[in-house]
Every structure is written in C-alpha cells, then in structure tokens.
C-alpha cells in the first residue's frame, strides 16, 4: 500500500468517526432539551396544583383535551395572575368558569361552516319505486 492509499483510508475513517460522534452529540442535545421540557412541565403542574382546587384542575384538563392551545393560554394566564398576587386563595371551579367566560369574550370567534353537497348520480336510489 502506498502513502496515498493510507491517507485516503485514514481520511475516510476520520469522516466516519466524526459522523458517528456528531450524531451522538445531537442525540445528547435532544435528550437535554426533552429533559428541560419535562422539568418545565412538572414545575408548571406543581404551581397549578398549588393555585387551583381539584374541580378546577379537572375542568382545565377537560379543556386541554378538547382545545389544547386555549388550555395552554389559560394555564399561562393563571400562573401569571398568581405571581402578580391577583389570585388570593385557591382558584375554584366557579372562578375558573368566570375566567374562561371572560377569555371567550375577549377572543375573536372563529367561524367554521360545514357544507354538505349531495350530488345525485344515475345510481341514486331516491328515484326508485320500492315496490309499494
């Protein structure tokens, strides 16, 4: 083997090693971000558990299932209100309902309409005589 062939093999092996270690670096960064996200979620849930009673938490979780973006916005708003001292005690279900109603009044309504267009075809059974 010549020096040129050895250099080519070394360069190829170096590129493979860099690729291998580079991808593990990205995995480590992804895992670190996921861990940070989990910690933030745990911290948010612990704050909400301290601020809200059980029935209000249940209502918020139900909202989270049906409208996750709205629930996230309400969670952030409740946490900010608690940090600024606007919530004196635990937030109960009736207070949460009032808060949600005020949010609904402030948010613009999205209009969605479903149109059902039934087109008749030659094989449509509506025109048939059913032997009556």
N, CA, C and O atoms as a DFTB+ gen file, in Angstrom:
528 C
 N C O
     1  1       0.837      -1.181       0.000
     2  2       0.000       0.000       0.000
     3  2       0.875       1.233       0.000
     4  3       1.916       1.299       0.653
     5  1       0.409       2.202      -0.756
     6  2       1.163       3.440      -0.826
     7  2       0.662       4.435       0.205
     8  3      -0.375       4.250       0.843
     9  1       1.443       5.500       0.341
    10  2       1.060       6.545       1.289
    11  2      -0.267       7.197       0.912
    12  3      -1.040       7.593       1.784
    13  1      -0.522       7.304      -0.366
    14  2      -1.769       7.940      -0.817
    15  2      -2.979       7.102      -0.414
    16  3      -4.005       7.635       0.008
    17  1      -2.844       5.779      -0.551
    18  2      -3.941       4.896      -0.180
    19  2      -4.188       4.938       1.330
    20  3      -5.335       4.954       1.774
    21  1      -3.125       4.955       2.102
    22  2      -3.256       5.037       3.558
    23  2      -3.899       6.355       3.971
    24  3      -4.748       6.372       4.861
    25  1      -3.512       7.448       3.345
    26  2      -4.111       8.750       3.639
    27  2      -5.607       8.751       3.320
    28  3      -6.412       9.303       4.070
    29  1      -5.966       8.126       2.198
    30  2      -7.371       8.063       1.811
    31  2      -8.166       7.241       2.822
    32  3      -9.273       7.625       3.200
    33  1      -7.610       6.114       3.261
    34  2      -8.280       5.264       4.246
    35  2      -8.418       5.996       5.573
    36  3      -9.468       5.936       6.212
    37  1      -7.358       6.688       5.990
    38  2      -7.391       7.456       7.243
    39  2      -8.448       8.564       7.172
    40  3      -9.188       8.781       8.132
    41  1      -8.515       9.259       6.040
    42  2      -9.488      10.338       5.880
    43  2     -10.912       9.793       5.923
    44  3     -11.806      10.400       6.514
    45  1     -11.108       8.635       5.285
    46  2     -12.431       8.016       5.285
    47  2     -12.819       7.597       6.703
    48  3     -13.948       7.828       7.137
    49  1     -11.893       6.990       7.410
    50  2     -12.156       6.542       8.790
    51  2     -12.418       7.740       9.705
    52  3     -13.280       7.669      10.580
    53  1     -11.689       8.829       9.514
    54  2     -11.887      10.042      10.303
    55  2     -13.275      10.622      10.046
    56  3     -13.957      11.049      10.978
    57  1     -13.689      10.636       8.782
    58  2     -15.012      11.151       8.442
    59  2     -16.104      10.293       9.077
    60  3     -17.100      10.830       9.561
    61  1     -15.937       8.973       9.084
    62  2     -16.908       8.072       9.700
    63  2     -17.001       8.324      11.204
    64  3     -18.093       8.358      11.772
    65  1     -15.836       8.502      11.843
    66  2     -15.828       8.739      13.292
    67  2     -16.492      10.070      13.635
    68  3     -17.252      10.159      14.600
    69  1     -16.205      11.106      12.841
    70  2     -16.816      12.404      13.093
    71  2     -18.333      12.328      12.915
    72  3     -19.085      12.926      13.684
    73  1     -18.766      11.602      11.918
    74  2     -20.195      11.441      11.672
    75  2     -20.851      10.700      12.834
    76  3     -21.936      11.070      13.282
    77  1     -20.181       9.647      13.319
    78  2     -20.716       8.856      14.414
    79  2     -20.807       9.685      15.693
    80  3     -21.843       9.683      16.357
    81  1     -19.755      10.378      16.034
    82  2     -19.755      11.171      17.264
    83  2     -20.597      12.417      17.134
    84  3     -21.166      12.885      18.121
    85  1     -20.688      12.962      15.945
    86  2     -21.533      14.132      15.727
    87  2     -22.992      13.800      15.944
    88  3     -23.719      14.602      16.530
    89  1     -23.448      12.626      15.482
    90  2     -24.846      12.244      15.665
    91  2     -25.142      11.962      17.129
    92  3     -26.245      12.248      17.595
    93  1     -24.189      11.412      17.860
    94  2     -24.422      11.177      19.287
    95  2     -24.472      12.502      20.041
    96  3     -25.168      12.616      21.050
    97  1     -23.743      13.500      19.559
    98  2     -23.803      14.840      20.143
    99  2     -25.202      15.431      19.973
   100  3     -25.746      16.041      20.893
   101  1     -25.769      15.245      18.798
   102  2     -27.111      15.747      18.537
   103  2     -28.137      15.009      19.388
   104  3     -29.101      15.611      19.860
   105  1     -27.937      13.716      19.585
   106  2     -28.842      12.945      20.440
   107  2     -28.790      13.477      21.863
   108  3     -29.824      13.618      22.517
   109  1     -27.599      13.771      22.338
   110  2     -27.444      14.284      23.698
   111  2     -28.134      15.637      23.845
   112  3     -28.762      15.902      24.870
   113  1     -28.024      16.489      22.840
   114  2     -28.690      17.787      22.884
   115  2     -30.203      17.620      22.882
   116  3     -30.913      18.316      23.609
   117  1     -30.694      16.693      22.063
   118  2     -32.131      16.433      22.014
   119  2     -32.653      15.902      23.338
   120  3     -33.730      16.286      23.793
   121  1     -31.878      15.012      23.951
   122  2     -32.277      14.472      25.252
   123  2     -32.262      15.558      26.322
   124  3     -33.126      15.578      27.198
   125  1     -31.296      16.451      26.257
   126  2     -31.226      17.547      27.229
   127  2     -32.424      18.482      27.070
   128  3     -32.998      18.932      28.061
   129  1     -32.799      18.773      25.827
   130  2     -33.966      19.630      25.594
   131  2     -35.236      18.958      26.099
   132  3     -36.087      19.606      26.708
   133  1     -35.361      17.673      25.850
   134  2     -36.530      16.927      26.314
   135  2     -36.599      16.938      27.840
   136  3     -37.676      17.093      28.415
   137  1     -35.457      16.773      28.490
   138  2     -35.415      16.801      29.953
   139  2     -35.814      18.179      30.490
   140  3     -36.554      18.273      31.469
   141  1     -35.325      19.243      29.852
   142  2     -35.708      20.604      30.256
   143  2     -37.205      20.820      30.089
   144  3     -37.851      21.425      30.945
   145  1     -37.756      20.321      28.979
   146  2     -39.187      20.473      28.723
   147  2     -39.997      19.730      29.784
   148  3     -41.016      20.236      30.256
   149  1     -39.543      18.520      30.162
   150  2     -40.225      17.758      31.203
   151  2     -40.176      18.485      32.548
   152  3     -41.169      18.529      33.274
   153  1     -39.014      19.055      32.872
   154  2     -38.886      19.778      34.137
   155  2     -39.804      20.997      34.172
   156  3     -40.442      21.274      35.188
   157  1     -39.866      21.725      33.054
   158  2     -40.751      22.894      32.992
   159  2     -42.209      22.481      33.138
   160  3     -42.982      23.154      33.820
   161  1     -42.587      21.380      32.501
   162  2     -43.962      20.879      32.592
   163  2     -44.281      20.460      34.026
   164  3     -45.368      20.750      34.525
   165  1     -43.350      19.784      34.689
   166  2     -43.556      19.383      36.078
   167  2     -43.696      20.599      36.991
   168  3     -44.548      20.622      37.879
   169  1     -42.863      21.602      36.767
   170  2     -42.921      22.809      37.575
   171  2     -44.262      23.525      37.373
   172  3     -44.871      23.994      38.334
   173  1     -44.716      23.605      36.120
   174  2     -45.991      24.251      35.820
   175  2     -47.130      23.491      36.487
   176  3     -48.031      24.102      37.063
   177  1     -47.096      22.151      36.413
   178  2     -48.156      21.359      37.037
   179  2     -48.154      21.508      38.554
   180  3     -49.215      21.525      39.177
   181  1     -46.988      21.613      39.142
   182  2     -46.922      21.791      40.594
   183  2     -47.466      23.156      41.008
   184  3     -48.157      23.263      42.021
   185  1     -47.167      24.186      40.245
   186  2     -47.696      25.529      40.540
   187  2     -49.213      25.524      40.407
   188  3     -49.916      26.056      41.266
   189  1     -49.719      24.922      39.326
   190  2     -51.166      24.887      39.129
   191  2     -51.862      24.082      40.225
   192  3     -52.974      24.424      40.627
   193  1     -51.227      23.025      40.710
   194  2     -51.809      22.233      41.793
   195  2     -51.903      23.048      43.075
   196  3     -52.831      22.855      43.861
   197  1     -50.963      23.950      43.296
   198  2     -50.997      24.801      44.488
   199  2     -52.040      25.907      44.361
   200  3     -52.641      26.318      45.353
   201  1     -52.250      26.383      43.144
   202  2     -53.140      27.520      42.909
   203  2     -54.605      27.096      42.799
   204  3     -55.494      27.816      43.254
   205  1     -54.859      25.932      42.198
   206  2     -56.222      25.522      41.863
   207  2     -56.690      24.347      42.719
   208  3     -55.892      23.517      43.154
   209  1     -58.018      24.297      42.954
   210  2     -58.542      23.124      43.645
   211  2     -58.817      22.009      42.641
   212  3     -58.653      22.189      41.434
   213  1     -59.234      20.863      43.152
   214  2     -59.340      19.659      42.323
   215  2     -60.370      19.805      41.206
   216  3     -60.121      19.361      40.085
   217  1     -61.512      20.410      41.482
   218  2     -62.555      20.536      40.460
   219  2     -62.117      21.473      39.338
   220  3     -62.425      21.232      38.171
   221  1     -61.402      22.536      39.685
   222  2     -60.899      23.459      38.665
   223  2     -59.835      22.784      37.807
   224  3     -59.791      22.987      36.594
   225  1     -58.971      21.974      38.439
   226  2     -57.957      21.231      37.676
   227  2     -58.626      20.248      36.711
   228  3     -58.181      20.086      35.575
   229  1     -59.685      19.602      37.166
   230  2     -60.402      18.661      36.299
   231  2     -61.000      19.386      35.102
   232  3     -60.931      18.891      33.977
   233  1     -61.589      20.562      35.338
   234  2     -62.162      21.324      34.234
   235  2     -61.076      21.772      33.259
   236  3     -61.276      21.724      32.045
   237  1     -59.940      22.202      33.776
   238  2     -58.844      22.632      32.913
   239  2     -58.298      21.456      32.100
   240  3     -57.959      21.623      30.929
   241  1     -58.210      20.281      32.702
   242  2     -57.751      19.093      31.973
   243  2     -58.741      18.700      30.882
   244  3     -58.336      18.252      29.809
   245  1     -60.034      18.864      31.148
   246  2     -61.041      18.591      30.120
   247  2     -60.885      19.568      28.965
   248  3     -60.988      19.183      27.800
   249  1     -60.637      20.826      29.288
   250  2     -60.407      21.833      28.248
   251  2     -59.154      21.508      27.455
   252  3     -59.101      21.717      26.242
   253  1     -58.145      20.995      28.150
   254  2     -56.886      20.651      27.483
   255  2     -57.085      19.548      26.448
   256  3     -56.398      19.527      25.426
   257  1     -58.003      18.650      26.699
   258  2     -58.281      17.568      25.753
   259  2     -58.972      18.114      24.508
   260  3     -58.634      17.733      23.387
   261  1     -59.935      19.002      24.707
   262  2     -60.702      19.487      23.560
   263  2     -60.013      20.632      22.829
   264  3     -60.033      20.678      21.599
   265  1     -59.404      21.558      23.569
   266  2     -58.753      22.713      22.945
   267  2     -57.395      22.955      23.615
   268  3     -57.294      23.795      24.510
   269  1     -56.354      22.232      23.195
   270  2     -55.058      22.322      23.874
   271  2     -54.425      23.710      23.828
   272  3     -53.792      24.122      24.800
   273  1     -54.580      24.440      22.724
   274  2     -53.964      25.767      22.628
   275  2     -54.608      26.735      23.615
   276  3     -53.926      27.519      24.274
   277  1     -55.934      26.666      23.702
   278  2     -56.652      27.547      24.623
   279  2     -56.313      27.196      26.072
   280  3     -56.135      28.090      26.899
   281  1     -56.223      25.906      26.383
   282  2     -55.890      25.478      27.743
   283  2     -54.492      25.939      28.131
   284  3     -54.269      26.362      29.266
   285  1     -53.563      25.862      27.207
   286  2     -52.193      26.316      27.489
   287  2     -52.180      27.814      27.760
   288  3     -51.482      28.279      28.662
   289  1     -52.950      28.568      26.981
   290  2     -53.026      30.011      27.191
   291  2     -53.631      30.325      28.558
   292  3     -53.151      31.216      29.258
   293  1     -54.678      29.598      28.939
   294  2     -55.329      29.822      30.235
   295  2     -54.385      29.444      31.372
   296  3     -54.325      30.146      32.382
   297  1     -53.648      28.344      31.221
   298  2     -52.670      27.943      32.251
   299  2     -51.638      29.038      32.472
   300  3     -51.341      29.403      33.609
   301  1     -51.096      29.558      31.380
   302  2     -50.091      30.622      31.499
   303  2     -50.686      31.867      32.145
   304  3     -50.026      32.528      32.947
   305  1     -51.929      32.189      31.799
   306  2     -52.576      33.359      32.368
   307  2     -52.798      33.173      33.871
   308  3     -52.590      34.107      34.646
   309  1     -53.217      31.978      34.285
   310  2     -53.447      31.716      35.707
   311  2     -52.134      31.809      36.485
   312  3     -52.100      32.368      37.581
   313  1     -51.061      31.266      35.927
   314  2     -49.761      31.329      36.603
   315  2     -49.300      32.778      36.748
   316  3     -48.803      33.171      37.804
   317  1     -49.464      33.572      35.688
   318  2     -49.080      34.999      35.775
   319  2     -49.909      35.737      36.811
   320  3     -49.382      36.540      37.580
   321  1     -51.219      35.461      36.829
   322  2     -52.091      36.115      37.803
   323  2     -51.672      35.760      39.227
   324  3     -51.681      36.623      40.105
   325  1     -51.306      34.509      39.464
   326  2     -50.874      34.082      40.799
   327  2     -49.550      34.743      41.175
   328  3     -49.358      35.131      42.328
   329  1     -48.635      34.874      40.213
   330  2     -47.347      35.507      40.500
   331  2     -47.509      36.990      40.823
   332  3     -46.734      37.551      41.596
   333  1     -48.514      37.614      40.232
   334  2     -48.743      39.034      40.499
   335  2     -49.664      39.253      41.689
   336  3     -49.950      40.397      42.041
   337  1     -50.136      38.171      42.318
   338  2     -50.957      38.281      43.512
   339  2     -52.409      38.583      43.227
   340  3     -53.109      39.065      44.118
   341  1     -52.890      38.324      42.041
   342  2     -54.281      38.610      41.696
   343  2     -55.222      37.486      42.106
   344  3     -56.440      37.663      42.077
   345  1     -54.680      36.330      42.490
   346  2     -55.499      35.214      42.963
   347  2     -55.222      35.068      44.461
   348  3     -54.146      34.616      44.853
   349  1     -56.187      35.450      45.294
   350  2     -55.931      35.453      46.737
   351  2     -55.789      34.066      47.348
   352  3     -54.883      33.852      48.154
   353  1     -56.642      33.125      46.999
   354  2     -56.579      31.778      47.558
   355  2     -56.511      30.770      46.436
   356  3     -55.966      31.033      45.365
   357  1     -57.079      29.607      46.707
   358  2     -57.136      28.600      45.650
   359  2     -58.259      28.959      44.686
   360  3     -59.342      29.385      45.089
   361  1     -57.974      28.776      43.416
   362  2     -58.944      29.051      42.362
   363  2     -59.910      27.865      42.293
   364  3     -59.495      26.731      42.057
   365  1     -61.214      28.141      42.503
   366  2     -62.169      27.038      42.439
   367  2     -62.840      26.994      41.068
   368  3     -62.540      27.802      40.189
   369  1     -63.748      26.040      40.905
   370  2     -64.360      25.782      39.602
   371  2     -65.172      26.983      39.110
   372  3     -65.093      27.331      37.932
   373  1     -65.940      27.612      39.976
   374  2     -66.760      28.749      39.545
   375  2     -65.889      29.922      39.111
   376  3     -66.210      30.610      38.142
   377  1     -64.797      30.152      39.817
   378  2     -63.884      31.233      39.417
   379  2     -63.219      30.918      38.078
   380  3     -63.016      31.814      37.258
   381  1     -62.880      29.648      37.857
   382  2     -62.288      29.254      36.580
   383  2     -63.288      29.434      35.448
   384  3     -62.924      29.878      34.359
   385  1     -64.552      29.088      35.700
   386  2     -65.591      29.268      34.678
   387  2     -65.713      30.750      34.325
   388  3     -65.812      31.096      33.148
   389  1     -65.708      31.627      35.328
   390  2     -65.782      33.065      35.081
   391  2     -64.578      33.538      34.273
   392  3     -64.714      34.357      33.364
   393  1     -63.408      33.023      34.606
   394  2     -62.196      33.375      33.879
   395  2     -62.279      32.919      32.428
   396  3     -61.907      33.659      31.517
   397  1     -62.768      31.699      32.215
   398  2     -62.919      31.183      30.852
   399  2     -63.940      31.987      30.058
   400  3     -63.749      32.230      28.866
   401  1     -65.021      32.400      30.710
   402  2     -66.021      33.221      30.020
   403  2     -65.439      34.570      29.613
   404  3     -65.732      35.071      28.527
   405  1     -64.618      35.159      30.474
   406  2     -64.003      36.445      30.114
   407  2     -62.999      36.260      28.968
   408  3     -62.868      37.128      28.105
   409  1     -62.301      35.136      28.968
   410  2     -61.372      34.852      27.868
   411  2     -62.142      34.659      26.569
   412  3     -61.717      35.129      25.514
   413  1     -63.288      33.959      26.647
   414  2     -64.102      33.736      25.457
   415  2     -64.634      35.042      24.887
   416  3     -64.719      35.194      23.669
   417  1     -64.994      35.991      25.753
   418  2     -65.482      37.288      25.278
   419  2     -64.375      38.086      24.599
   420  3     -64.632      38.830      23.652
   421  1     -63.139      37.932      25.084
   422  2     -62.024      38.698      24.527
   423  2     -61.505      38.106      23.231
   424  3     -61.030      38.835      22.360
   425  1     -61.590      36.786      23.094
   426  2     -61.049      36.133      21.903
   427  2     -62.043      36.250      20.756
   428  3     -63.248      36.088      20.952
   429  1     -61.536      36.531      19.559
   430  2     -62.438      36.573      18.415
   431  2     -62.912      35.165      18.069
   432  3     -62.156      34.198      18.155
   433  1     -64.145      35.078      17.687
   434  2     -64.716      33.780      17.334
   435  2     -64.240      33.371      15.946
   436  3     -64.222      34.180      15.018
   437  1     -63.868      32.145      15.823
   438  2     -63.514      31.638      14.506
   439  2     -64.768      31.016      13.913
   440  3     -65.415      30.164      14.523
   441  1     -65.085      31.453      12.739
   442  2     -66.287      30.926      12.104
   443  2     -65.903      29.756      11.219
   444  3     -65.065      29.867      10.325
   445  1     -66.523      28.670      11.488
   446  2     -66.293      27.499      10.660
   447  2     -67.650      26.953      10.254
   448  3     -68.551      26.796      11.077
   449  1     -67.770      26.676       8.998
   450  2     -69.025      26.150       8.488
   451  2     -68.750      24.864       7.730
   452  3     -67.749      24.732       7.025
   453  1     -69.646      23.943       7.891
   454  2     -69.522      22.683       7.184
   455  2     -70.614      22.661       6.123
   456  3     -71.799      22.798       6.427
   457  1     -70.204      22.489       4.905
   458  2     -71.169      22.413       3.815
   459  2     -71.231      20.978       3.342
   460  3     -70.210      20.323       3.130
   461  1     -72.445      20.510       3.184
   462  2     -72.641      19.154       2.707
   463  2     -73.351      19.261       1.378
   464  3     -74.501      19.696       1.312
   465  1     -72.678      18.869       0.334
   466  2     -73.222      18.963      -1.009
   467  2     -73.450      17.556      -1.525
   468  3     -72.508      16.830      -1.841
   469  1     -74.700      17.190      -1.604
   470  2     -75.011      15.849      -2.075
   471  2     -75.385      15.947      -3.544
   472  3     -76.342      16.621      -3.925
   473  1     -74.637      15.284      -4.317
   474  2     -74.897      15.295      -5.754
   475  2     -75.585      14.005      -6.142
   476  3     -75.198      12.918      -5.715
   477  1     -76.582      14.142      -6.936
   478  2     -77.328      12.963      -7.383
   479  2     -76.610      12.337      -8.571
   480  3     -76.081      13.023      -9.446
   481  1     -76.615      11.040      -8.566
   482  2     -75.995      10.311      -9.665
   483  2     -77.030       9.411     -10.309
   484  3     -78.161       9.309      -9.834
   485  1     -76.650       8.775     -11.365
   486  2     -77.570       7.902     -12.081
   487  2     -77.975       6.695     -11.247
   488  3     -79.041       6.122     -11.475
   489  1     -77.171       6.309     -10.313
   490  2     -77.492       5.129      -9.496
   491  2     -78.104       5.505      -8.150
   492  3     -78.127       4.694      -7.225
   493  1     -78.595       6.728      -8.046
   494  2     -79.186       7.184      -6.792
   495  2     -80.499       6.449      -6.565
   496  3     -81.317       6.341      -7.478
   497  1     -80.700       5.954      -5.376
   498  2     -81.866       5.132      -5.083
   499  2     -83.088       5.954      -4.690
   500  3     -84.145       5.371      -4.446
   501  1     -82.995       7.268      -4.619
   502  2     -84.126       8.097      -4.217
   503  2     -85.247       8.089      -5.245
   504  3     -86.412       8.275      -4.895
   505  1     -84.908       7.878      -6.492
   506  2     -85.891       7.930      -7.565
   507  2     -86.554       6.592      -7.815
   508  3     -87.474       6.514      -8.629
   509  1     -86.128       5.554      -7.157
   510  2     -86.645       4.216      -7.415
   511  2     -87.994       4.011      -6.738
   512  3     -88.290       4.581      -5.688
   513  1     -88.771       3.202      -7.362
   514  2     -90.030       2.786      -6.759
   515  2     -89.730       1.530      -5.954
   516  3     -89.196       0.560      -6.490
   517  1     -90.063       1.543      -4.705
   518  2     -89.706       0.420      -3.842
   519  2     -90.740      -0.682      -3.834
   520  3     -90.807      -1.474      -2.894
   521  1     -91.519      -0.732      -4.842
   522  2     -92.478      -1.799      -4.967
   523  2     -93.682      -1.602      -4.085
   524  3     -94.324      -2.571      -3.680
   525  1     -93.994      -0.367      -3.784
   526  2     -95.156      -0.103      -2.927
   527  2     -96.403       0.035      -3.711
   528  3     -97.469       0.259      -3.139
